[in-house]
Amino acid sequence: MCLLIAVAAAIVFSVLFFVSKKTDGAENPKTSRLRKFTKPLFTTALAFWAAAIMWSVDGIANVLGGEPFLEISKEDSVLGVIVALCGAALFAVLALRNLKNHKE
């Protein structure tokens, strides 16, 4: 379940990154609100993709050990949600730092 949650979060942040990158050169500030968050979105998406790769390798090790690839349990779901919340907190910290740097 951790893998599924990490992949879902990585896809969400990747889509937001590509949307913000597309509006990066826009002249109208109302249509390009996301462009301030391009770097924090990229960093957070990269962190989630790294977590997905890590859990994929863990799943392969599970299969080699005779266990199922995906562990569907309450504890694994809770861990996935905690990781998603930590990733959202990472994005919040990076976005706030980025906003602070742009104001100066």
Secondary structure, 3 states (H helix, E strand, C coil): CHHHHHHHHHHHHHHHHHHHHHCCCCCCCCCCHHHHHHHHHHHHHHHHHHHHHHHHHHHHHHHHCCCCCCCCCHHHHHHHHHHHHHHHHHHHHHHHHHHHHHHC
